[in-house]
Amino acid sequence: MTLPILIFFGILFLLVCILRVARIGALVAFLFAGIISGPFVLNLFQLSETWTFLGDLGILFLWFNLGLGINMHRLWEMRHTIFGFGAAQVLMVAVMLFPILTGLTSWSILGCIMVALLLAMSSTSADIQLLTDSNKLNTNMGRQTFSILLFQDLLSIPLLAMLPVFAGKTFNLGASAIDIFVLSVALIIGVVIVGRFILNPVMKLVAKLKSREAFLLAIMIMIIIGAVVMDLMGLPSGLGAFLAGMLLSETIYRHQVSAEISPYSMLFLAFFFVALGMGLNLSLLGQYWYIILAGVIGLIFIKFSAIFIVARVRNVSVPDAAMIALILAQGGEFGLLMLQTMKVAGIDALPQAHQEILTAIIIVSIMLTPILMALFDIMRKRGWILSHYPLNSIEDKEQNVKPVVVICGFGRVGQIIAEMLTAEKIPYVAIDLDVNAVMLGRERGFNVVYGNTSSDAVLRDFGLMPRRTKAVVVALDNVTTARDTILTVRNIAPKVKIFARARNLADMKELLKEGVTEVLPETIESSFMIGAGLLTHLGISEKDINNLLNDFRADNYAGIGKTIADNA
């Protein structure tokens, strides 16, 4: 048994390395590992109940991750771009695909509608990775692409709610549309209410235990509870996992949940794609290879045309419209997930062979996207296409302006500092790894970009220079990440002044060891502000208050170090 496992992991390692060089996501590597090690190639493993069980868990975790990425507050803040461009893109693609599907297949009307909507969805993980690797996520084109992907994720709710209707094979347009709309709205409202008034207090109690194991188990229990509740209601269990993700996205623990669950999510997602690969009938796909090839070409062409038209109608420049259309022209994990969810739930509205052909079309289209993007870049740089348009958009040119201040982290502290610099017309750039915060900040006019602040290449790309940059602000929550960022900054610009925030005295002392110019522990300084207001109210003079605070701040708060807990 150990030899097949060794061979399997060797195959997986080689595939991840090869596909990474080709800028294709690791999930495709897991899928190919399942194909190669499955019963149709090397026959290392059979698609047993164990693999099916692990694949089902992977489905739940994939739905959970989709839900976790949807935050209702941020969706509302970005509503004009998301619901304008995003809805128009999905509608245009579905409208163009529907008549083709009805003409070429024997599927029901409802089946054609469902498949048209599934194919209108794109691969969020692959597209975000492409935009990040090519340093285009921070451009106007990247922001609009991200908005479309957000709308597609939100569309998961009504599409999942449609599955019971889809299983019935009958379709009353008016009644079903009303049912799906009411159910979707009720679920969204329920998520906001439960997340704010029930889940936040529960997670607060769990967080007080200060146990990573308890925190992680609480998340997993919520995923399973959501799946069980939806299953008892006659709805797909995946919808429960999706809603569990949305519930946690509405809490203050969203970032910690994402950090804790990420390694396990990747593990279970790998199980899903491995099981999916094992279950693919290669002999059937080989028999209908010409249909798969035609389907891939047709899907990419139709989606590219539809999205390009919508982008141009919204006055997006021709190069950006072409880039957006090309990036989104593939199928997505959502389509794979829906087809597999239908298979697990026993929904046979589509013939099994047709589901496998659709799965292959989506997979191949995802793999082709980075290749097509690379060809597009080469042809454009050589002037073979779009030669009349500049290579850099207006926004790209603005980003080439070197900032005077670099802000690492765009949470509440980073945003306030950015507002102060904006008020004084001081050029700055803020960098953060939270893509939602970046997009929302850009919607509000902040010069915030996506990137890892502990990366030397990222800081150099976004303008950190030894002589030109006057100051760096490290406004990161995690002290380890902050320390790594400070070391990276020191490596690039040893003499630049660094101003940092810290949660408490312990974090402040750790950052001071790295040579930071000034560190302010926010819990202590906020206490000083409250105390100063209290003393003023009690009649103490402003001079006496300032002298008292200066004494407290002397020698890096040495006078209060013994009276204030470091974990405050």
SEDREN-405216 format. One record per residue (C-alpha): y, x, z; residue number from 0. Coordinates in steps of 0.001 Angstrom, whole numbers, plus 500000, padded with zeros to 6 digits. Layout:
{{Y,X,Z},NUM}
...
//
This chain:
{{500000,500000,500000},0}
{{502387,502877,500754},1}
{{502122,504324,497216},2}
{{503343,501116,495472},3}
{{506238,500967,497967},4}
{{507151,504595,497225},5}
{{507009,503954,493462},6}
{{509104,500798,493885},7}
{{511876,502577,495805},8}
{{511795,505491,493361},9}
{{512280,503066,490467},10}
{{515059,501298,492354},11}
{{516854,504575,493144},12}
{{516772,505706,489495},13}
{{517994,502314,488266},14}
{{520896,502207,490751},15}
{{521997,505715,489707},16}
{{521697,505013,485966},17}
{{523459,501641,486115},18}
{{526178,503036,488375},19}
{{526984,505644,485725},20}
{{527183,502778,483231},21}
{{529428,500875,485721},22}
{{526909,498045,486020},23}
{{526451,496534,489480},24}
{{523542,497410,491737},25}
{{522316,493796,491769},26}
{{521183,494181,488162},27}
{{519228,497275,489277},28}
{{517403,495167,491866},29}
{{516569,492607,489213},30}
{{515145,495245,486859},31}
{{513211,496767,489745},32}
{{511612,493363,490268},33}
{{510772,493077,486573},34}
{{509232,496571,486350},35}
{{507261,496329,489603},36}
{{506225,492709,489004},37}
{{503052,491264,487464},38}
{{504246,491564,483840},39}
{{504837,495367,483804},40}
{{503414,497764,486452},41}
{{501880,495011,488601},42}
{{502758,496830,491841},43}
{{503397,493500,493590},44}
{{502620,489852,492968},45}
{{505182,487100,493505},46}
{{503591,486110,496810},47}
{{504787,483638,499439},48}
{{506392,486554,501292},49}
{{508532,487570,498304},50}
{{509383,483910,497659},51}
{{510447,483497,501310},52}
{{512600,486629,501158},53}
{{514097,485414,497874},54}
{{514961,482073,499472},55}
{{516738,483911,502313},56}
{{518590,485906,499673},57}
{{519749,482663,498061},58}
{{521187,481483,501389},59}
{{522998,484772,501954},60}
{{524434,484759,498427},61}
{{525784,481236,498966},62}
{{527132,482330,502369},63}
{{529009,485286,500827},64}
{{530541,483000,498194},65}
{{531774,480665,500934},66}
{{533088,483502,503099},67}
{{535359,484594,500250},68}
{{537130,481214,500187},69}
{{539938,480819,502705},70}
{{541680,477449,502428},71}
{{545063,478748,503625},72}
{{545150,481507,501033},73}
{{543876,479189,498321},74}
{{546782,476867,499067},75}
{{549275,479743,498986},76}
{{548002,480795,495533},77}
{{547390,477238,494310},78}
{{549631,477370,491231},79}
{{547832,480295,489634},80}
{{544356,479339,490866},81}
{{544388,475647,490004},82}
{{546473,476123,486866},83}
{{544872,479034,485061},84}
{{541469,478714,486762},85}
{{540973,475013,486100},86}
{{542215,475292,482506},87}
{{539809,478174,481802},88}
{{536734,476365,483151},89}
{{537662,473119,481396},90}
{{538290,474803,478033},91}
{{535007,476743,478122},92}
{{533024,473652,479175},93}
{{534645,471497,476471},94}
{{533790,474058,473780},95}
{{530210,474554,475008},96}
{{529300,470897,475578},97}
{{529128,469718,471928},98}
{{527163,472845,470963},99}
{{524624,472237,473727},100}
{{524241,468549,472875},101}
{{523751,469411,469198},102}
{{521239,472250,469663},103}
{{519147,470961,472594},104}
{{517323,467828,473645},105}
{{518834,467887,477131},106}
{{520395,464827,478707},107}
{{524164,464385,478728},108}
{{524236,465326,482390},109}
{{522099,468404,481691},110}
{{524523,469576,479007},111}
{{527501,469017,481339},112}
{{525849,470975,484136},113}
{{524829,473923,481919},114}
{{528281,474015,480257},115}
{{529899,474284,483699},116}
{{527381,476905,484868},117}
{{528033,479061,481814},118}
{{531797,478663,482310},119}
{{531432,480610,485574},120}
{{531738,484411,485503},121}
{{530358,487216,487649},122}
{{532764,487676,490579},123}
{{531095,490820,491934},124}
{{530779,492511,488528},125}
{{534342,491644,487483},126}
{{535944,492760,490767},127}
{{533984,496017,490539},128}
{{535136,496533,486934},129}
{{538780,495886,487818},130}
{{538574,498195,490831},131}
{{536858,501047,488974},132}
{{539384,500874,486142},133}
{{542326,500607,488601},134}
{{543395,497293,487022},135}
{{542974,494972,490001},136}
{{546565,495652,491064},137}
{{548070,494711,487696},138}
{{549329,491317,486593},139}
{{546203,490979,484463},140}
{{543991,491788,487458},141}
{{545784,489280,489671},142}
{{545345,486466,487152},143}
{{541687,487364,486613},144}
{{541122,487285,490360},145}
{{542786,483858,490590},146}
{{540391,482471,487974},147}
{{537412,483893,489869},148}
{{538688,482260,493071},149}
{{538841,478876,491355},150}
{{535311,479355,490040},151}
{{534098,480059,493587},152}
{{535833,476905,494816},153}
{{534181,474915,492010},154}
{{530841,475800,493617},155}
{{531267,472885,496035},156}
{{531283,469994,493511},157}
{{528672,471724,491338},158}
{{526332,472046,494301},159}
{{527086,468447,495246},160}
{{526045,467428,491709},161}
{{522489,468727,492126},162}
{{521083,465512,493681},163}
{{522641,463551,490802},164}
{{521213,466107,488398},165}
{{517749,465614,489914},166}
{{517934,461871,489293},167}
{{518229,462338,485505},168}
{{520448,459248,485294},169}
{{524180,459474,485159},170}
{{526767,456798,485789},171}
{{529926,458744,484959},172}
{{532332,456719,487066},173}
{{530195,456255,490168},174}
{{528836,459797,490184},175}
{{532258,461364,489642},176}
{{533688,459351,492560},177}
{{530730,460255,494797},178}
{{531042,463963,494007},179}
{{534834,463940,494497},180}
{{534617,462126,497841},181}
{{531803,464371,499047},182}
{{533634,467543,498003},183}
{{536898,466514,499684},184}
{{535024,465427,502825},185}
{{533217,468769,502985},186}
{{536452,470755,502575},187}
{{538260,468719,505245},188}
{{535232,469069,507504},189}
{{535261,472839,507032},190}
{{538925,473120,508047},191}
{{538511,470884,511124},192}
{{535221,472340,512366},193}
{{536344,475911,511671},194}
{{539589,475541,513585},195}
{{538607,473344,516542},196}
{{534909,474029,517115},197}
{{533820,477318,515565},198}
{{536763,479405,516803},199}
{{536021,478635,520497},200}
{{532281,479217,519970},201}
{{532859,482572,518269},202}
{{535327,483490,521017},203}
{{532603,483021,523624},204}
{{530183,485132,521579},205}
{{532818,487829,521009},206}
{{533441,488074,524769},207}
{{529870,489306,525191},208}
{{530874,492424,523212},209}
{{527394,492571,521718},210}
{{527058,493278,517997},211}
{{523523,491891,518103},212}
{{524672,488581,519605},213}
{{527544,488356,517122},214}
{{525222,488998,514170},215}
{{522598,486525,515396},216}
{{525287,483873,515881},217}
{{526274,484277,512218},218}
{{522673,484029,511024},219}
{{522022,480949,513179},220}
{{525095,479258,511647},221}
{{523771,479966,508147},222}
{{520378,478452,508988},223}
{{521895,475451,510834},224}
{{524107,474700,507832},225}
{{521118,474902,505490},226}
{{518987,472640,507710},227}
{{521754,470019,508115},228}
{{522344,469797,504361},229}
{{518607,469609,503739},230}
{{518294,466679,506186},231}
{{521159,464942,504354},232}
{{519292,465274,501065},233}
{{521684,467915,499743},234}
{{520796,471472,498606},235}
{{520273,473860,501542},236}
{{522414,476420,499686},237}
{{525398,474109,500181},238}
{{524923,474432,503942},239}
{{524984,478238,503758},240}
{{528041,478040,501481},241}
{{529853,475798,503971},242}
{{528864,478098,506858},243}
{{530657,480890,505006},244}
{{533716,478704,504470},245}
{{533684,477704,508153},246}
{{533746,481328,509273},247}
{{536439,482159,506704},248}
{{538709,479733,508577},249}
{{538334,481610,511869},250}
{{540144,484700,513143},251}
{{536792,486513,513065},252}
{{536476,486425,509265},253}
{{536993,490165,508726},254}
{{534596,491108,511534},255}
{{531984,488688,510177},256}
{{532284,490277,506751},257}
{{531938,493778,508200},258}
{{528923,492924,510366},259}
{{526999,490880,507804},260}
{{527677,493087,504782},261}
{{524706,495508,505126},262}
{{522264,492663,505797},263}
{{523714,490545,503003},264}
{{523058,493342,500528},265}
{{519477,493614,501789},266}
{{518753,489898,501389},267}
{{520610,489744,498062},268}
{{518353,492558,496894},269}
{{515328,490455,497875},270}
{{516675,487542,495832},271}
{{517178,489602,492687},272}
{{513857,491436,493088},273}
{{512049,488099,493474},274}
{{513989,486714,490497},275}
{{512917,489686,488380},276}
{{509276,489334,489428},277}
{{509307,485675,488451},278}
{{510682,486191,484938},279}
{{508055,485446,482289},280}
{{508498,488445,479985},281}
{{505983,487242,477423},282}
{{507918,483985,477062},283}
{{511252,485817,476818},284}
{{509795,488209,474236},285}
{{508628,485256,472214},286}
{{512139,483780,472122},287}
{{514143,487032,471944},288}
{{516149,485815,468947},289}
{{517290,482734,470891},290}
{{518395,484954,473804},291}
{{520277,487291,471442},292}
{{521997,484388,469695},293}
{{522778,482822,473063},294}
{{524381,485992,474417},295}
{{526517,486493,471303},296}
{{527489,482822,471226},297}
{{528327,482688,474934},298}
{{530545,485788,474841},299}
{{532306,484673,471652},300}
{{532959,481114,472859},301}
{{534128,482152,476339},302}
{{536333,484910,474937},303}
{{537967,482496,472467},304}
{{538479,479734,475044},305}
{{539945,482003,477742},306}
{{542156,483860,475253},307}
{{543604,480545,474027},308}
{{544302,479350,477593},309}
{{545920,482678,478521},310}
{{548210,482626,475478},311}
{{549233,479022,476205},312}
{{550265,480264,479669},313}
{{552417,482964,478004},314}
{{550164,485861,479015},315}
{{550764,488853,476722},316}
{{548233,489417,473924},317}
{{546712,492628,475430},318}
{{546408,491078,478905},319}
{{545000,487845,477458},320}
{{542383,489845,475538},321}
{{541455,491830,478649},322}
{{541160,488709,480827},323}
{{539037,486971,478187},324}
{{536745,489970,477745},325}
{{536222,490519,481470},326}
{{535362,486836,482063},327}
{{533285,486334,478902},328}
{{529918,486846,480623},329}
{{527804,484513,482732},330}
{{527682,484951,486488},331}
{{525553,485129,489604},332}
{{526484,481514,490294},333}
{{524576,480403,487196},334}
{{521559,482472,488234},335}
{{521810,481079,491727},336}
{{522040,477453,490584},337}
{{519053,477826,488241},338}
{{517006,479406,491033},339}
{{518169,476757,493533},340}
{{517032,474059,491104},341}
{{513680,475797,490762},342}
{{513192,476076,494550},343}
{{514296,472450,495072},344}
{{511859,471228,492403},345}
{{514611,469858,490137},346}
{{513055,469806,486678},347}
{{515882,468248,484680},348}
{{515659,471268,482341},349}
{{512335,472556,480973},350}
{{511126,475639,482846},351}
{{511128,477730,479661},352}
{{514759,476793,478974},353}
{{515753,477796,482522},354}
{{514200,481233,481997},355}
{{515973,481658,478660},356}
{{519307,480711,480264},357}
{{518625,483210,483064},358}
{{518004,485979,480523},359}
{{521174,485097,478588},360}
{{523284,485327,481756},361}
{{521717,488636,482820},362}
{{522198,490302,479424},363}
{{525802,489073,479175},364}
{{526596,490602,482613},365}
{{525125,493933,481516},366}
{{527089,493934,478257},367}
{{530505,493374,479887},368}
{{531192,496975,481068},369}
{{530014,498285,477677},370}
{{532359,495917,475821},371}
{{535210,496829,478183},372}
{{534665,500544,477524},373}
{{534642,499948,473741},374}
{{537815,497853,474036},375}
{{539606,500651,475942},376}
{{538516,503313,473429},377}
{{539563,501245,470413},378}
{{542914,500395,471956},379}
{{543735,503972,472995},380}
{{542936,505172,469476},381}
{{545166,502498,467979},382}
{{542395,500646,466163},383}
{{543329,497319,467786},384}
{{546547,495930,469305},385}
{{548434,498989,468079},386}
{{551748,497069,468048},387}
{{551609,496515,471821},388}
{{552368,499168,474500},389}
{{549418,500442,476509},390}
{{551195,499698,479806},391}
{{552477,496269,480731},392}
{{555839,495844,482462},393}
{{554119,495619,485825},394}
{{552092,498775,485142},395}
{{555326,500659,484414},396}
{{556879,499416,487625},397}
{{553899,500781,489547},398}
{{554616,504254,488168},399}
{{557811,504370,490278},400}
{{557014,506729,493151},401}
{{557431,505148,496594},402}
{{559472,506691,499394},403}
{{557171,505123,502004},404}
{{553421,504483,501825},405}
{{552092,501708,504096},406}
{{548368,501947,504820},407}
{{547175,498484,505812},408}
{{548779,495131,505012},409}
{{548052,493031,508068},410}
{{550757,491499,510237},411}
{{552284,494898,511110},412}
{{552215,496232,507552},413}
{{553781,493049,506210},414}
{{556681,493132,508688},415}
{{557395,496778,507856},416}
{{557290,495931,504132},417}
{{559833,493149,504717},418}
{{562136,495559,506574},419}
{{561907,498144,503758},420}
{{562542,495446,501161},421}
{{565649,494297,503048},422}
{{567008,497862,502941},423}
{{565923,498317,499269},424}
{{563684,501288,500109},425}
{{560848,501798,497569},426}
{{557411,501453,499148},427}
{{553808,500690,498333},428}
{{551347,498998,500701},429}
{{547609,499613,500295},430}
{{544820,497433,501694},431}
{{541088,496841,501128},432}
{{541289,493063,501717},433}
{{541527,491749,498161},434}
{{542617,488277,499333},435}
{{545478,489740,501381},436}
{{546508,491875,498400},437}
{{546602,488949,495986},438}
{{548443,486702,498418},439}
{{550947,489475,499154},440}
{{551591,489976,495445},441}
{{552082,486230,495042},442}
{{554841,486509,497671},443}
{{556502,489428,495933},444}
{{555281,492359,498034},445}
{{554369,495641,496345},446}
{{550847,495678,497786},447}
{{547844,497123,495960},448}
{{544099,497184,496464},449}
{{542542,500453,497569},450}
{{540826,502490,500275},451}
{{543493,504339,502271},452}
{{541050,507018,503391},453}
{{540440,508000,499758},454}
{{542330,511061,498525},455}
{{542327,509790,494929},456}
{{543683,506366,495888},457}
{{546620,507744,497905},458}
{{547529,510183,495129},459}
{{547259,507482,492439},460}
{{549608,505174,494328},461}
{{552314,507765,494837},462}
{{551708,509891,497934},463}
{{553339,513246,497120},464}
{{554156,516240,499373},465}
{{557884,516407,498616},466}
{{558785,512938,497370},467}
{{557142,510749,500037},468}
{{559304,510688,503164},469}
{{556999,508771,505505},470}
{{553574,507156,505823},471}
{{552915,504133,508020},472}
{{549344,503684,509234},473}
{{549055,500014,510196},474}
{{545269,499673,510387},475}
{{543305,497743,513031},476}
{{540334,500096,513201},477}
{{541095,503405,514920},478}
{{538307,505238,513052},479}
{{539665,504139,509676},480}
{{543180,505007,510841},481}
{{542080,508509,511851},482}
{{540314,509050,508500},483}
{{543458,507878,506702},484}
{{545666,510247,508709},485}
{{543388,513201,507906},486}
{{543514,512297,504196},487}
{{547316,512028,504292},488}
{{547569,515396,506048},489}
{{545339,516956,503379},490}
{{547677,515746,500598},491}
{{551053,516103,502337},492}
{{550797,518234,505505},493}
{{554478,517899,506453},494}
{{555016,514193,505837},495}
{{556032,512111,508866},496}
{{553323,509628,509939},497}
{{554101,506522,512001},498}
{{551099,504617,513327},499}
{{550212,501541,515326},500}
{{547544,501457,517998},501}
{{546029,498606,519969},502}
{{546090,500405,523311},503}
{{546577,503721,525075},504}
{{543115,505047,524223},505}
{{543676,504518,520492},506}
{{547181,505971,520762},507}
{{545914,509176,522381},508}
{{543231,509557,519736},509}
{{545755,509255,516898},510}
{{548237,511624,518589},511}
{{545555,514323,518497},512}
{{545755,514181,514690},513}
{{549443,515124,514720},514}
{{551025,511726,514156},515}
{{554815,511701,514514},516}
{{554952,508482,516512},517}
{{552357,505965,517699},518}
{{553213,502653,519325},519}
{{550518,500805,521305},520}
{{551237,497195,520387},521}
{{549773,495595,523519},522}
{{552026,497696,525752},523}
{{555174,497323,523631},524}
{{554731,493554,523402},525}
{{554391,493534,527209},526}
{{557643,495498,527450},527}
{{559422,492890,525302},528}
{{558205,490048,527494},529}
{{559047,491981,530645},530}
{{562551,492783,529380},531}
{{563178,489105,528677},532}
{{561921,488180,532123},533}
{{564126,490773,533891},534}
{{567167,489645,531889},535}
{{566508,486069,532991},536}
{{566279,487277,536605},537}
{{569722,488899,536379},538}
{{568822,492584,535906},539}
{{571400,494433,533804},540}
{{570591,495591,530281},541}
{{571299,499216,531250},542}
{{568803,499115,534131},543}
{{566186,497495,531904},544}
{{566627,500176,529212},545}
{{566382,502951,531811},546}
{{563203,501399,533188},547}
{{561621,501124,529745},548}
{{562628,504696,528894},549}
{{560925,505875,532072},550}
{{557783,503950,531122},551}
{{557801,505407,527609},552}
{{558359,508996,528807},553}
{{555562,511485,528058},554}
{{553647,508963,525940},555}
{{553494,506242,528606},556}
{{552138,508637,531227},557}
{{553745,506575,533988},558}
{{551693,503494,533213},559}
{{548514,505080,531920},560}
{{546723,504465,535213},561}
{{547806,500876,535627},562}
{{547063,499449,532213},563}
{{543488,499214,530985},564}
{{542803,500927,527691},565}
{{540912,497902,526401},566}
{{543808,495523,526999},567}
//
